């Protein structure tokens, strides 16, 4: 048992999401969105190095010393899996660890809109789950994949860096590949996936032009492709994808995206009123010929109205989801204001609370 395992145990017991171990400061835990210090003296660089290097294989240690950062997954039996990042910084080395629950929660347990299940029954196209780091994108995607795995017989390929949630085969076949160990890059794994008889491809992170282009191509070829981006609503997601490409390619990408985009789910996590947890809020958009025409013509500013008019189909705007959480007394007016896109809509509510 590595000595750091006791920190992971404490993180789980306190309901935290992240552990920070950095040379020059005491350990810190992120509990329901806020960083809290552990009552310990600060680690020297030598102490930090000794604690962290105990986790690594020789191959991982060489990769870290060569690249000066490292992403990998680590399991503590009976506790959880952890997504780990090592880095070098001003005062030495450090590591940040995100807890990955052993049990995959169902969509109902997460509190996300169940209209999202519609994506699990699609046969082709691109579905994007977006939000800032730490917004629960991976957890929501894992729940969606588990729903497919439970209810359908399909071949699902995941491409991740690192593998986070480990899925057992149920009615579907899961092939999980880790960039760095099972494939050199996301792009090379995507190219190979097209020849591996997939029904669904999950791309852990669409980081660069080549990966995004290949994901759109796979979606056009007849697979469902789930991917993630760090954007906070549907309109910005579409702009982000198009803007990645050189100007001379953008018209072609608009056409491809107009045909292949089946939906966007944007997610944020909000601190609950009692301060003891967080709840998700979501913007949901489904594809249609009308959306395709907007994308093709560059009328991205019309997407807000398109989602508003699609409420009967299960679509919703992020600010409407936030407002509903506020009406249900799940979050404070201040928290709602801080996370809202249209701040003016929530200004008067913050004033009344004060």
N, C-alpha and C positions, 0 to 999 in steps of 0.2 A: 504493500500500500504506500503510495507516494504521500509525502507530508502535506502537499497542497490539497489532498482529498478532504481533509478536515475543513478547509475553507469552503469547498463545494458543498459539503454537508450542511454547514451553517447557512450558506446561501439558500439552499432549498428549504431548510427549516424556517427561515425568516420570510419566505415567499418572495425572494428577490429574483431579478432577471439577469444581472451582470455582476461580475467580480473584477476589480481592477487591482493588479499587483504591479507596482512601479517603483523602481529604485528612487530613493530620495523622499518617500512619503509612506505613511501607513496604508494598509489595504483598505479598500473602499467597496461597499456593496451598493448596487442600485436597487432600491426597494420601492415598488410602485411608481417608478419614474424619477425618484429623487436619490442622489448619492449620499450615503451615510458612511462615516469613517468607522473602522473597527478599532476598538480601544487597544491599540498596540503601538509600539514605537515604530518609527519609519525604518524601512529596509535599506541597508547599504546595497550598493551595486553587487558586491560579492555575495551577500545573502540572497538577493533577488535571483542572481544567476544560478546559485546552487539549488534554490527551490524550484525554479522553472525548468532547468535543464534535466531534472530528474524525470520529467514527463516524456522527454523526447527519445526517439530512436536515434541511432547513429546517423542514418540517412537524413532525418529531419534536422538534426543538429548541423550537419554540413550545409544543408539547404539554407538554414537561417543565417549561418555565418557568411554564406556567399551572397545572399540577397538582402540581408539586414531586416527582413520581415518574413513572417511565415503564417499561413493559415492551415489549420488542421482540426480534426475532431478527436475528442477524448471521452472515454466512457468510465464512469465509476459504477461498478455493479451495485444494484439496489438503490442507487441515487438518481442518476440521470446521465445523459450525454451532454457534451459541451462543445460549442463552436469556439475555437481558440484562435487568437491572433497574438503573435509575438512581434515586438518591434524594438529598434534601438532609438533612444531619445537623448535629450540633452544631458541627463544625469546617469545614463547607463542603459539598462534594458528593462523591458516591462512586458506584461501580458494582460489581455482583456478577454474575459470568458463569458459567453452567453449560454444560459441554461437551455437545453432542449428537452422538454419532458419526455419520459420514456413512453408514456401512453399518449396516443394521438386522439385528441378530443374530436367529437363529432361537431358538425357545423352548428347544430342546435345548442350545444354546450358553450360554444364560443360567443353566441349572441349576435351572429352576423345574419343579414337577410337571407332567408331560405330560397328566395328567387335565384340565388347564386347556383343552386343545384342544376339549373337549366344548362349551365356550361358543361356539366358532366355528361350530358346526353347528346352533345353536338358531335358531329363526325369529321369536321374539318374547320380550319380557320385559326386565327390568333386570338388568344385571351390574355390580357395583361392584368396582373395584380400589382398595384403600385402603392407607394407611401414612403416616408422617410425611414431611415434605419431605426429599428426597434419598434416598428408599428404593427408587428404581428403578421407580416406578409407570408413568411415561411409557415407559420402555424395554420393560417387560413388555407394556403395551398395544400398543406399536408392533409388537412381535413377533407378537402375536395377530392384529392387523390384517393384517400381512404374510402370515401363514399363510392367512387368508381370501382375500387378494388373489391368492395363488399357487394355491390349490386350488379356488376357487369363482368363479362369475360373479355378482357382486352389486354393488349401488350403495352405496358407503360414503361418508357425509358426516362429516367431522371439524370440530368447532367448538373452536378453541383460542385461547389468549392468552399468548404468540404461537404460531404454527405451529412445532412442534419438528422431529419427524422428517418429512422430505419423502418421500412415497411415489410411486413410478412406477406407472402403470396396468399390470397384468399380465393376469390373467383377469377382474379386477373393474374397476369405474370408481371412482376416488377423487376426491371433491370436497372440497378442504380450504379452510376459511374461517377468517380471522383476525379476532378481535374487535378493533374499532378501525379496521381498514382495510376489511374486507369486510362487517362487520355492526356495529351500534352496541353490542349487548349479547349475552351468551349466550342470554338469554330470547328476544330478537327473532330470532336465528338458529335457535333451536329451533322457534319458531312457523312460520317459513318452511320449515324442513326437512320438516315433515309434509306439505307440498304439493310436494315435490321428488322423489317416487318413491324414497324411501330403503329399503334393506333393513337397513342398520346405521347408527346415529348414534353418534358418539363425542363426548362432552362433556368437554372438557379439564379442567374444574373445576366441580363443583356447589357454587357459593358461597352461594347465597341461596335463600329460600323459593320465589320464582317459578321459578327454574331447576330446582330439585328437583321442584316440582309438574309442570312441563311435561315433564320427563324421564320421570316416572312415567306421565303421560298418553300420551306417545308409545309407551311400552312396552306399554300397554294397547291401543293402536290397531293393534298388529301389527308393530312394528319391534323389533329388538334394539337396546337402548341401553346403551352402555358409558359409565360415569362414574367419577369419582374423588372420594374424600373423605379427610380427614386423620384417620382413626381406625385403631386397631391390631388390632382383631379383629372378627368378624362381629356379635357381640352389641352391642358399642358402636356399630357402624355403623348397625344398625337403630334403636337408641335415638336416635342423633344425627339421623337423618332425621325420626323422629316428633316429637322435641322442637323442631325448627325451626318447626313449625306451632303456631298458637294452640290452646289447650286444646279449644276447641269444634270444631276441625277434626280433632283427632287420631284419633277413632274412624273417620272416613271414610278418613283416610290409612292407618291400619292395614289396613283392608279392601282398599284399592287396592294397597298394598305386598304383602299376603298373596297377592294374585292375580298380581302382576307380577314379584316378585323371583325371579330364576332362579339367582342365586349371588353370593357375596362371596369375593374373593381379597384377603387382607391380606398385606402384604410388609414385611420389614425387611431391611437389609443388615448383615452381621456381618463384622468384621475377621478375616481368616484367621490361622492360627497363625504363619505366617512373616512377617506384617505387610506382605506385598507385594500384597495384594488384598482384595476383599470377596466374600462369597458370600450369596445370598439365602436367606431362610427364609420359609415361607408357611403361612398358614392357608387352607384351602380348604373352602368350604361350597356345596353344591348345593341348589337349591330342590326342594320336594315338597309335596304336600297336607298332610303332617304339619307341615312348617315353616310353611305358611300358617295352619294352625290356631293354632300358638303365637303368631304375630305378631298374628293377629286377637284373640286372648284376652289379649294382653299378657304372655304367659309367656316373656319373653325370657331369664329365668334358666335355662330348660330347653335353650337352644341349645347349651351346652357338651356336655351329654349327647347331644344329637341328632348333633353332629359326631362324637363318639366312636363312636357306634353306626353311623355311615356310612362307616367306614374301608374296607369292602369295595367301596364305590361311588367311592372315590378321595378321600374327605374326610379332612382332618387338622387337628388343633389346632396353634396356633403353638408351644406349648411342646414338642409331640412333634417338630415339625420342627427346633427348636433342639436337642433332645436327640439326634436322629439326626446332626446336624452334629457334635456333641460326640463321639459314639461313633465317628464316622468320622475323628476327629482333625483336623477342618478348622478348628475354633475352640477357644479356650482355655476352661476352666471359668469364669474370671472374665468373659469376654465373654458366655458363655451366661447366667450369672447376671444380668448387667446388662440383657440384652435380654428375659429371661423375664418372663412375666406372673405365674406362681406361683413366687415367689422361693424359698419353702421347699423346693420340689422339687430345687433346685440348690445349696442351702446346704452340704450335706455334701460335695458334689463340689468346691466351692471350697476347703473346709477341707483335703481330701486333697491338692489341688494345692499348697497352701501348705506 
